[in-house]
Amino acid sequence: MRKLLLSALLIGALLVMGLGAVAAQDDRTPIELGEWVEGELTNNDYELKYTFAGKEGDIVLVEMQPKPGTYDLDPYIVLRDSDGDVLGQNDDFGYPLSVVVAELGADEEYVVLATRSGGSTGSSEGEFWLRVSVVDLVDSGSELEATITSVSEEDIPSVFVMRPEESGEVTITFSQEVSELYASLRLSPWVDDSFESTLLSLESTAGVSEASFTVELDGGQFYILRVARAFGSFVFDEMENTVVIGVE
């Protein structure tokens, strides 16, 4: 009788453990690479988990920002591999955008934790957009195009990733049509969970049609090139402008 009781208790414990594992998996939402997903964080639900299938050697870019047109949420993102090891985490890589970039080490499932600055002790709430993309690194000789818009609900920064093989000087060129809608440009090294150190910053390009800058980059280091509508660019009419970036 005692053996039967112990067996029943053991089976019950295993079932509880199994159900716990299923529940832990159920709170993860699979997402498609390159597609924006929408979510909302509150004081009761201040973190959400998303999964994606990654491949060894892929360079992935994780972007999280408040829903365009809103600024209530202060995003924080964490990228983990299947063992739970942190590959990167970031808070405010140029508020309100949070960014993680990493090279994947294996063909497996990866987890993105979308949360807020301070986590359980944080106070910001709101809707957000999240995207995980496999990116092509920007090489010397590249010409990039970014579209900026006056429509707040569609105002999403364009983010490009660089990782030069060798250290040395790189020339960045910038051009746009001069109008009331103008861009900002920022180039920064991406360092895991640290404050942004800006190498190149054009916060206001009002009246600027083209410009050229030379910066010193370290070989093997990830850099984030971000193009967005300038904070001081206020346009009441719906319009777009194309910004062209050259890298030499």
Backbone as CSV, one residue per row, in Angstrom:
resi,resn,N_x,N_y,N_z,CA_x,CA_y,CA_z,C_x,C_y,C_z
1,MET,0.833,-1.204,0.000,0.000,0.000,0.000,0.864,1.248,0.000
2,ARG,1.951,1.235,0.818,2.856,2.372,0.887,3.516,2.602,-0.457
3,LYS,3.915,1.484,-1.145,4.548,1.619,-2.456,3.589,2.247,-3.460
4,LEU,2.323,1.835,-3.410,1.352,2.408,-4.325,1.159,3.900,-4.063
5,LEU,1.146,4.286,-2.767,0.979,5.683,-2.404,2.157,6.519,-2.882
6,LEU,3.372,5.977,-2.677,4.573,6.689,-3.122,4.590,6.831,-4.637
7,SER,4.173,5.760,-5.333,4.127,5.817,-6.797,3.141,6.871,-7.273
8,ALA,1.988,6.928,-6.614,0.976,7.912,-6.993,1.480,9.330,-6.758
9,LEU,2.175,9.518,-5.608,2.731,10.840,-5.320,3.785,11.228,-6.345
10,LEU,4.639,10.273,-6.736,5.684,10.535,-7.714,5.076,10.902,-9.070
11,ILE,4.075,10.143,-9.485,3.415,10.437,-10.762,2.767,11.819,-10.722
12,GLY,2.142,12.127,-9.566,1.514,13.444,-9.441,2.530,14.565,-9.537
13,ALA,3.688,14.369,-8.893,4.743,15.386,-8.937,5.252,15.578,-10.344
14,LEU,5.450,14.472,-11.071,5.927,14.557,-12.452,4.917,15.271,-13.333
15,LEU,3.612,14.983,-13.099,2.587,15.661,-13.884,2.588,17.157,-13.628
16,VAL,2.741,17.532,-12.347,2.790,18.955,-12.006,3.986,19.622,-12.667
17,MET,5.155,18.945,-12.637,6.344,19.487,-13.269,6.135,19.627,-14.768
18,GLY,5.510,18.605,-15.356,5.251,18.654,-16.803,4.316,19.778,-17.172
19,LEU,3.253,19.953,-16.378,2.312,21.043,-16.642,2.979,22.387,-16.460
20,GLY,3.903,22.484,-15.485,4.634,23.734,-15.287,5.495,24.059,-16.481
21,ALA,6.138,23.039,-17.064,6.982,23.249,-18.245,6.141,23.701,-19.428
22,VAL,4.946,23.085,-19.590,4.054,23.484,-20.675,3.607,24.923,-20.488
23,ALA,3.262,25.271,-19.237,2.817,26.638,-18.964,3.922,27.631,-19.257
24,ALA,5.188,27.273,-18.913,6.316,28.166,-19.164,6.505,28.382,-20.645
25,GLN,6.258,27.339,-21.468,6.390,27.473,-22.907,5.233,28.272,-23.495
26,ASP,4.037,28.127,-22.896,2.858,28.768,-23.455,2.911,30.287,-23.386
27,ASP,3.736,30.852,-22.485,3.772,32.301,-22.374,4.743,32.924,-23.378
28,ARG,5.243,32.110,-24.306,6.134,32.601,-25.351,5.372,32.683,-26.672
29,THR,5.519,33.814,-27.360,4.820,34.021,-28.621,5.804,33.935,-29.785
30,PRO,5.621,32.971,-30.701,6.504,32.902,-31.878,6.269,34.100,-32.790
31,ILE,7.351,34.623,-33.366,7.235,35.744,-34.289,8.019,35.445,-35.562
32,GLU,7.642,36.129,-36.643,8.306,35.989,-37.926,9.417,37.028,-38.043
33,LEU,10.561,36.604,-38.555,11.672,37.524,-38.743,11.290,38.607,-39.746
34,GLY,11.651,39.835,-39.424,11.407,40.959,-40.317,10.038,41.583,-40.197
35,GLU,9.160,41.047,-39.328,7.797,41.556,-39.195,7.628,42.263,-37.845
36,TRP,7.008,43.440,-37.877,6.697,44.136,-36.635,5.568,43.411,-35.911
37,VAL,5.705,43.279,-34.599,4.621,42.777,-33.764,4.264,43.853,-32.753
38,GLU,2.996,43.877,-32.367,2.517,44.879,-31.430,2.179,44.225,-30.101
39,GLY,2.442,44.937,-29.034,2.130,44.438,-27.704,1.878,45.602,-26.763
40,GLU,1.569,45.273,-25.532,1.311,46.310,-24.529,1.837,45.839,-23.178
41,LEU,2.524,46.736,-22.486,3.034,46.462,-21.152,2.257,47.297,-20.139
42,THR,1.916,46.656,-19.022,1.211,47.335,-17.937,1.911,47.003,-16.621
43,ASN,1.430,47.575,-15.539,2.015,47.261,-14.239,1.766,45.811,-13.847
44,ASN,0.704,45.211,-14.374,0.427,43.801,-14.100,1.187,42.879,-15.047
45,ASP,1.339,43.283,-16.293,2.074,42.506,-17.293,3.191,43.383,-17.845
46,TYR,4.315,43.364,-17.151,5.411,44.275,-17.500,6.527,43.589,-18.303
47,GLU,6.315,42.329,-18.698,7.274,41.681,-19.580,6.567,40.617,-20.431
48,LEU,6.973,40.541,-21.691,6.434,39.571,-22.631,7.591,38.871,-23.328
49,LYS,7.380,37.571,-23.638,8.435,36.787,-24.266,8.046,36.408,-25.690
50,TYR,8.998,36.568,-26.603,8.804,36.214,-28.005,9.930,35.283,-28.437
51,THR,9.631,34.361,-29.336,10.639,33.416,-29.809,10.748,33.489,-31.324
52,PHE,11.947,33.166,-31.817,12.162,33.077,-33.260,13.210,32.014,-33.536
53,ALA,13.164,31.456,-34.740,14.133,30.446,-35.157,15.329,31.142,-35.789
54,GLY,16.493,30.983,-35.180,17.709,31.614,-35.685,18.675,30.601,-36.257
55,LYS,19.589,31.087,-37.091,20.585,30.230,-37.714,21.993,30.698,-37.359
56,GLU,22.889,29.749,-37.218,24.272,30.059,-36.876,24.871,31.036,-37.887
57,GLY,25.512,32.070,-37.374,26.177,33.055,-38.223,25.312,34.228,-38.627
58,ASP,23.988,34.146,-38.422,23.112,35.272,-38.755,23.391,36.461,-37.832
59,ILE,23.349,37.663,-38.400,23.401,38.881,-37.606,21.960,39.347,-37.426
60,VAL,21.492,39.389,-36.181,20.109,39.794,-35.933,20.068,41.155,-35.259
61,LEU,19.073,41.906,-35.641,18.811,43.220,-35.057,17.452,43.165,-34.390
62,VAL,17.407,43.479,-33.101,16.156,43.531,-32.352,15.852,44.994,-32.051
63,GLU,14.663,45.444,-32.459,14.252,46.828,-32.237,12.959,46.847,-31.434
64,MET,12.904,47.728,-30.469,11.676,47.914,-29.685,11.489,49.400,-29.422
65,GLN,10.274,49.873,-29.643,9.974,51.281,-29.407,8.525,51.422,-28.994
66,PRO,8.174,52.532,-28.340,6.753,52.774,-28.083,5.987,52.810,-29.399
67,LYS,4.723,52.453,-29.361,3.906,52.542,-30.571,4.074,53.925,-31.177
68,PRO,4.362,54.005,-32.494,4.563,55.305,-33.121,3.425,56.270,-32.808
69,GLY,3.809,57.484,-32.428,2.823,58.480,-32.041,2.610,58.559,-30.546
70,THR,3.203,57.609,-29.779,3.104,57.616,-28.321,4.505,57.623,-27.723
71,TYR,4.613,58.085,-26.476,5.924,58.150,-25.818,5.817,57.764,-24.346
72,ASP,4.809,56.964,-23.991,4.581,56.640,-22.589,5.520,55.549,-22.072
73,LEU,5.902,54.620,-22.943,6.671,53.455,-22.507,8.173,53.698,-22.684
74,ASP,8.939,53.228,-21.692,10.402,53.280,-21.762,10.892,51.840,-21.964
75,PRO,11.145,51.410,-23.214,11.396,49.992,-23.508,12.752,49.488,-23.000
76,TYR,12.787,48.184,-22.773,14.029,47.465,-22.419,13.905,46.080,-23.040
77,ILE,14.951,45.630,-23.731,14.897,44.316,-24.373,16.097,43.460,-23.973
78,VAL,15.840,42.145,-23.913,16.884,41.163,-23.602,16.789,40.037,-24.626
79,LEU,17.920,39.659,-25.214,17.984,38.546,-26.164,18.721,37.391,-25.510
80,ARG,18.080,36.196,-25.496,18.680,35.011,-24.885,18.705,33.856,-25.878
81,ASP,19.659,32.945,-25.684,19.681,31.730,-26.492,18.844,30.650,-25.807
82,SER,18.858,29.434,-26.364,17.992,28.369,-25.841,18.412,27.900,-24.449
83,ASP,19.661,28.188,-24.048,20.124,27.833,-22.704,19.810,28.923,-21.679
84,GLY,19.264,30.021,-22.156,18.960,31.126,-21.253,20.085,32.128,-21.107
85,ASP,21.195,31.914,-21.816,22.315,32.851,-21.730,21.975,34.147,-22.462
86,VAL,22.330,35.281,-21.865,22.034,36.583,-22.444,23.043,36.908,-23.539
87,LEU,22.531,37.157,-24.750,23.376,37.554,-25.873,23.469,39.065,-26.003
88,GLY,22.506,39.759,-25.440,22.513,41.213,-25.488,21.291,41.775,-24.797
89,GLN,21.439,42.981,-24.242,20.321,43.663,-23.617,20.543,45.157,-23.756
90,ASN,19.448,45.901,-23.788,19.600,47.326,-24.041,18.417,48.124,-23.513
91,ASP,18.741,49.294,-22.996,17.765,50.259,-22.519,18.140,51.619,-23.110
92,ASP,17.249,52.189,-23.902,17.438,53.546,-24.421,18.671,53.709,-25.293
93,PHE,18.714,53.012,-26.420,19.756,53.286,-27.394,19.283,54.449,-28.258
94,GLY,19.241,55.628,-27.637,18.661,56.787,-28.293,17.166,56.764,-28.084
95,TYR,16.711,57.204,-26.894,15.296,57.156,-26.532,14.449,57.714,-27.653
96,PRO,13.302,57.086,-27.982,12.668,55.981,-27.249,12.995,54.605,-27.821
97,LEU,14.016,54.505,-28.645,14.342,53.232,-29.300,15.329,52.422,-28.467
98,SER,15.044,51.121,-28.299,15.991,50.179,-27.709,16.420,49.198,-28.792
99,VAL,17.710,48.858,-28.799,18.277,48.052,-29.882,19.245,47.020,-29.310
100,VAL,19.161,45.794,-29.834,20.165,44.755,-29.574,20.627,44.214,-30.915
101,VAL,21.930,44.044,-31.084,22.471,43.408,-32.281,23.426,42.309,-31.826
102,ALA,23.352,41.137,-32.480,24.179,39.999,-32.068,24.361,39.043,-33.236
103,GLU,25.472,38.324,-33.211,25.697,37.243,-34.160,25.303,35.938,-33.480
104,LEU,24.423,35.172,-34.114,23.909,33.949,-33.505,24.932,32.827,-33.614
105,GLY,24.982,32.001,-32.559,26.003,30.971,-32.503,25.537,29.582,-32.877
106,ALA,24.233,29.400,-33.112,23.736,28.051,-33.404,22.373,28.126,-34.081
107,ASP,22.005,27.029,-34.739,20.645,26.884,-35.276,19.741,26.445,-34.134
108,GLU,18.951,27.359,-33.598,18.106,27.030,-32.460,17.055,28.116,-32.260
109,GLU,16.232,27.929,-31.238,15.213,28.911,-30.906,15.790,29.945,-29.937
110,TYR,15.525,31.201,-30.226,15.996,32.302,-29.380,14.796,33.019,-28.773
111,VAL,15.028,33.656,-27.633,13.962,34.311,-26.889,14.279,35.799,-26.732
112,VAL,13.288,36.625,-27.033,13.385,38.058,-26.788,12.428,38.410,-25.654
113,LEU,12.977,39.008,-24.604,12.152,39.499,-23.505,11.906,40.984,-23.742
114,ALA,10.643,41.341,-23.952,10.247,42.738,-24.129,9.702,43.238,-22.804
115,THR,10.396,44.198,-22.220,9.976,44.707,-20.928,10.198,46.219,-20.888
116,ARG,10.271,46.768,-19.701,10.425,48.215,-19.543,11.618,48.507,-18.648
117,SER,12.103,49.730,-18.726,13.213,50.132,-17.867,12.802,49.977,-16.406
118,GLY,13.602,49.230,-15.655,13.279,48.973,-14.254,12.507,47.699,-14.020
119,GLY,11.967,47.084,-15.089,11.251,45.822,-14.933,10.105,45.928,-13.945
120,SER,10.120,45.073,-12.927,9.039,45.045,-11.942,8.967,46.319,-11.119
121,THR,10.081,47.040,-11.012,10.086,48.290,-10.238,9.873,49.519,-11.124
122,GLY,9.769,49.301,-12.440,9.536,50.416,-13.350,8.104,50.918,-13.259
123,SER,7.863,52.068,-13.878,6.528,52.669,-13.792,5.907,52.955,-15.154
124,SER,6.698,52.879,-16.239,6.136,53.226,-17.545,5.233,52.106,-18.058
125,GLU,4.189,52.490,-18.774,3.243,51.567,-19.365,2.926,52.034,-20.781
126,GLY,2.453,51.118,-21.603,2.006,51.536,-22.922,2.191,50.480,-23.984
127,GLU,1.716,50.792,-25.179,1.829,49.895,-26.316,3.210,50.039,-26.964
128,PHE,3.652,48.965,-27.593,4.962,48.985,-28.226,4.943,48.225,-29.542
129,TRP,5.975,48.461,-30.344,6.250,47.691,-31.546,7.602,47.024,-31.374
130,LEU,7.691,45.767,-31.824,8.925,44.982,-31.700,9.194,44.275,-33.018
131,ARG,10.473,44.238,-33.406,10.840,43.536,-34.633,12.212,42.890,-34.463
132,VAL,12.334,41.659,-34.975,13.622,40.964,-35.054,13.920,40.724,-36.534
133,SER,15.067,41.185,-36.993,15.421,41.071,-38.407,16.807,40.476,-38.559
134,VAL,16.986,39.692,-39.619,18.321,39.274,-40.035,18.828,40.360,-40.981
135,VAL,19.971,40.955,-40.672,20.437,42.115,-41.427,21.705,41.788,-42.212
136,ASP,21.863,42.505,-43.315,23.117,42.506,-44.058,23.950,43.671,-43.554
137,LEU,25.198,43.406,-43.223,26.068,44.464,-42.727,26.333,45.488,-43.823
138,VAL,26.397,46.748,-43.427,26.697,47.832,-44.359,28.197,47.838,-44.645
139,ASP,28.552,47.647,-45.899,29.955,47.610,-46.303,30.367,48.927,-46.946
140,SER,31.668,49.106,-47.103,32.179,50.256,-47.818,31.664,50.233,-49.254
141,GLY,31.233,51.384,-49.756,30.654,51.466,-51.085,29.144,51.356,-51.091
142,SER,28.533,51.168,-49.916,27.080,51.029,-49.836,26.389,52.381,-49.970
143,GLU,25.210,52.369,-50.576,24.330,53.541,-50.611,23.006,53.128,-49.998
144,LEU,22.596,53.822,-48.962,21.411,53.470,-48.195,20.340,54.533,-48.372
145,GLU,19.086,54.107,-48.380,17.971,55.040,-48.449,17.074,54.846,-47.232
146,ALA,16.668,55.965,-46.649,15.750,55.950,-45.517,14.649,56.958,-45.775
147,THR,13.424,56.583,-45.479,12.276,57.466,-45.678,11.813,58.010,-44.341
148,ILE,11.693,59.319,-44.258,11.122,59.934,-43.056,9.748,60.486,-43.417
149,THR,8.872,60.550,-42.430,7.489,60.955,-42.682,7.019,61.933,-41.611
150,SER,6.061,62.766,-41.981,5.467,63.701,-41.028,4.334,63.060,-40.242
151,VAL,3.915,61.856,-40.634,2.802,61.168,-39.968,3.331,60.464,-38.717
152,SER,2.962,60.933,-37.552,3.508,60.412,-36.297,3.261,58.914,-36.135
153,GLU,2.090,58.427,-36.566,1.748,57.017,-36.413,2.573,56.104,-37.312
154,GLU,3.316,56.679,-38.252,4.166,55.889,-39.148,5.646,56.251,-38.994
155,ASP,5.958,57.023,-37.962,7.308,57.559,-37.776,8.203,56.523,-37.102
156,ILE,8.934,55.755,-37.913,9.803,54.690,-37.418,11.231,54.959,-37.888
157,PRO,12.205,55.024,-36.989,13.588,55.248,-37.420,14.082,54.112,-38.315
158,SER,14.942,54.440,-39.256,15.629,53.430,-40.067,16.957,53.115,-39.395
159,VAL,17.197,51.828,-39.161,18.385,51.397,-38.418,19.229,50.486,-39.304
160,PHE,20.519,50.814,-39.436,21.458,50.035,-40.231,22.617,49.592,-39.331
161,VAL,23.194,48.431,-39.650,24.255,47.855,-38.824,25.556,47.783,-39.611
162,MET,26.635,48.234,-38.988,27.962,48.184,-39.573,28.885,47.375,-38.666
163,ARG,29.836,46.663,-39.260,30.901,45.998,-38.492,32.122,45.887,-39.400
164,PRO,32.960,46.918,-39.443,34.133,46.876,-40.325,35.079,45.751,-39.939
165,GLU,35.686,45.144,-40.927,36.636,44.061,-40.649,37.926,44.586,-40.045
166,GLU,38.333,45.785,-40.464,39.577,46.370,-39.966,39.315,47.765,-39.426
167,SER,40.166,48.204,-38.510,40.054,49.559,-37.968,40.520,50.568,-39.012
168,GLY,39.906,51.742,-38.985,40.315,52.775,-39.917,39.242,53.821,-40.104
169,GLU,39.512,54.777,-40.999,38.580,55.859,-41.255,37.486,55.449,-42.241
170,VAL,36.288,55.921,-41.971,35.140,55.697,-42.852,34.470,57.045,-43.098
171,THR,34.130,57.293,-44.352,33.448,58.540,-44.709,31.955,58.283,-44.877
172,ILE,31.157,59.091,-44.186,29.699,59.005,-44.257,29.187,60.239,-44.990
173,THR,28.432,60.041,-46.073,27.816,61.161,-46.778,26.317,61.154,-46.536
174,PHE,25.734,62.344,-46.584,24.322,62.532,-46.251,23.716,63.495,-47.257
175,SER,22.531,63.159,-47.789,21.839,64.085,-48.684,20.339,63.940,-48.519
176,GLN,19.629,65.041,-48.712,18.181,65.082,-48.615,17.672,66.302,-49.371
177,GLU,16.404,66.275,-49.730,15.777,67.447,-50.322,15.456,68.430,-49.205
178,VAL,15.851,69.679,-49.384,15.616,70.686,-48.356,14.139,71.048,-48.315
179,SER,13.531,70.858,-47.146,12.122,71.192,-46.951,11.877,71.337,-45.457
180,GLU,10.610,71.496,-45.086,10.273,71.585,-43.670,10.421,70.237,-42.967
181,LEU,10.453,69.163,-43.748,10.632,67.817,-43.199,12.090,67.411,-43.382
182,TYR,12.824,67.316,-42.289,14.246,67.024,-42.377,14.648,65.989,-41.330
183,ALA,15.799,65.387,-41.561,16.199,64.196,-40.807,17.208,64.497,-39.702
184,SER,17.357,63.516,-38.834,18.481,63.459,-37.903,19.284,62.213,-38.240
185,LEU,20.565,62.253,-37.932,21.476,61.147,-38.256,22.384,60.906,-37.063
186,ARG,22.521,59.633,-36.690,23.391,59.312,-35.558,24.113,57.999,-35.810
187,LEU,25.410,57.992,-35.542,26.233,56.788,-35.645,26.863,56.527,-34.284
188,SER,26.617,55.330,-33.751,27.094,54.991,-32.406,27.566,53.550,-32.359
189,PRO,28.616,53.263,-31.579,28.984,51.861,-31.359,27.922,51.187,-30.507
190,TRP,27.604,49.916,-30.827,26.652,49.203,-29.992,27.429,48.394,-28.964
191,VAL,27.199,48.729,-27.695,27.834,48.029,-26.585,26.738,47.541,-25.674
192,ASP,26.807,46.277,-25.277,25.766,45.633,-24.498,25.415,46.409,-23.239
193,ASP,24.132,46.834,-23.157,23.563,47.431,-21.952,24.407,48.567,-21.383
194,SER,24.845,49.464,-22.253,25.613,50.605,-21.770,25.052,51.880,-22.360
195,PHE,25.487,53.006,-21.813,25.044,54.275,-22.346,25.634,54.489,-23.732
196,GLU,24.867,55.160,-24.557,25.265,55.362,-25.942,26.425,56.339,-26.028
197,SER,27.458,55.969,-26.767,28.602,56.838,-27.044,28.533,57.211,-28.519
198,THR,28.198,58.460,-28.803,27.916,58.871,-30.169,29.181,59.333,-30.882
199,LEU,29.415,58.773,-32.075,30.538,59.199,-32.896,30.147,60.309,-33.858
200,LEU,28.911,60.254,-34.328,28.420,61.226,-35.291,26.974,61.531,-34.960
201,SER,26.663,62.820,-34.795,25.303,63.195,-34.434,24.897,64.455,-35.176
202,LEU,23.877,64.328,-36.007,23.248,65.470,-36.666,21.808,65.523,-36.187
203,GLU,21.555,66.207,-35.098,20.219,66.229,-34.531,19.275,67.097,-35.353
204,SER,19.809,68.128,-35.992,18.992,68.985,-36.840,19.727,69.224,-38.153
205,THR,19.072,68.866,-39.256,19.656,69.093,-40.578,18.817,70.097,-41.362
206,ALA,18.134,70.988,-40.641,17.292,71.991,-41.282,18.130,72.823,-42.250
207,GLY,17.697,72.885,-43.509,18.385,73.674,-44.514,19.605,73.018,-45.107
208,VAL,19.920,71.778,-44.687,21.112,71.066,-45.171,20.706,70.111,-46.292
209,SER,21.288,70.264,-47.447,20.974,69.366,-48.562,21.952,68.205,-48.633
210,GLU,23.203,68.442,-48.241,24.187,67.354,-48.237,25.350,67.701,-47.319
211,ALA,25.996,66.658,-46.838,27.127,66.832,-45.930,27.994,65.579,-45.978
212,SER,29.230,65.686,-45.486,30.164,64.559,-45.476,30.976,64.594,-44.190
213,PHE,31.178,63.415,-43.597,31.891,63.307,-42.333,32.819,62.095,-42.364
214,THR,33.956,62.214,-41.687,34.888,61.093,-41.577,35.018,60.693,-40.116
215,VAL,34.861,59.405,-39.837,34.940,58.887,-38.465,35.901,57.711,-38.417
216,GLU,36.450,57.474,-37.241,37.367,56.353,-37.019,36.590,55.213,-36.365
217,LEU,36.607,54.038,-37.025,35.880,52.884,-36.512,36.848,51.760,-36.156
218,ASP,36.475,50.954,-35.164,37.284,49.804,-34.738,36.833,48.548,-35.464
219,GLY,37.783,47.784,-35.961,37.467,46.538,-36.636,36.798,45.540,-35.709
220,GLY,35.767,44.873,-36.199,35.067,43.861,-35.415,34.000,44.400,-34.487
221,GLN,33.871,45.716,-34.375,32.884,46.334,-33.494,31.586,46.592,-34.263
222,PHE,30.438,46.288,-33.610,29.156,46.636,-34.202,28.889,48.133,-34.028
223,TYR,28.353,48.746,-35.087,27.935,50.144,-35.035,26.503,50.249,-35.543
224,ILE,25.753,51.146,-34.940,24.369,51.393,-35.337,24.288,52.761,-36.002
225,LEU,23.790,52.775,-37.240,23.541,54.013,-37.967,22.024,54.214,-38.003
226,ARG,21.567,55.292,-37.387,20.130,55.520,-37.244,19.725,56.813,-37.953
227,VAL,18.716,56.720,-38.792,18.174,57.877,-39.510,16.710,58.035,-39.115
228,ALA,16.329,59.244,-38.714,14.961,59.467,-38.260,14.554,60.904,-38.565
229,ARG,13.263,61.170,-38.437,12.806,62.560,-38.540,13.374,63.348,-37.371
230,ALA,13.921,64.528,-37.647,14.493,65.356,-36.600,13.412,65.795,-35.615
231,PHE,13.791,65.892,-34.357,12.831,66.241,-33.307,12.191,67.603,-33.570
232,GLY,12.949,68.522,-34.142,12.429,69.864,-34.372,11.708,70.047,-35.691
233,SER,11.533,68.958,-36.444,10.876,69.052,-37.754,9.374,68.864,-37.585
234,PHE,8.639,69.960,-37.590,7.183,69.911,-37.425,6.520,70.265,-38.746
235,VAL,5.758,69.318,-39.286,5.046,69.527,-40.543,3.597,69.093,-40.331
236,PHE,2.648,69.980,-40.599,1.239,69.657,-40.380,0.645,68.886,-41.557
237,ASP,1.176,69.115,-42.753,0.703,68.376,-43.917,1.372,67.007,-43.980
238,GLU,0.683,66.036,-44.581,1.243,64.697,-44.736,2.261,64.713,-45.877
239,MET,3.514,64.368,-45.557,4.553,64.353,-46.573,5.678,63.411,-46.171
240,GLU,6.508,63.048,-47.144,7.660,62.179,-46.921,8.905,62.818,-47.538
241,ASN,10.054,62.373,-47.062,11.320,62.817,-47.623,12.272,61.634,-47.617
242,THR,13.074,61.502,-48.660,14.027,60.406,-48.771,15.426,60.900,-48.442
243,VAL,16.069,60.197,-47.530,17.434,60.515,-47.121,18.364,59.469,-47.697
244,VAL,19.443,59.914,-48.324,20.408,59.002,-48.935,21.716,59.073,-48.141
245,ILE,22.185,57.915,-47.693,23.429,57.806,-46.929,24.439,56.984,-47.728
246,GLY,25.631,57.519,-47.875,26.699,56.785,-48.531,27.791,56.421,-47.527
247,VAL,28.417,55.279,-47.718,29.480,54.820,-46.837,30.703,54.472,-47.693
248,GLU,31.816,55.107,-47.412,33.048,54.877,-48.178,34.211,54.592,-47.233
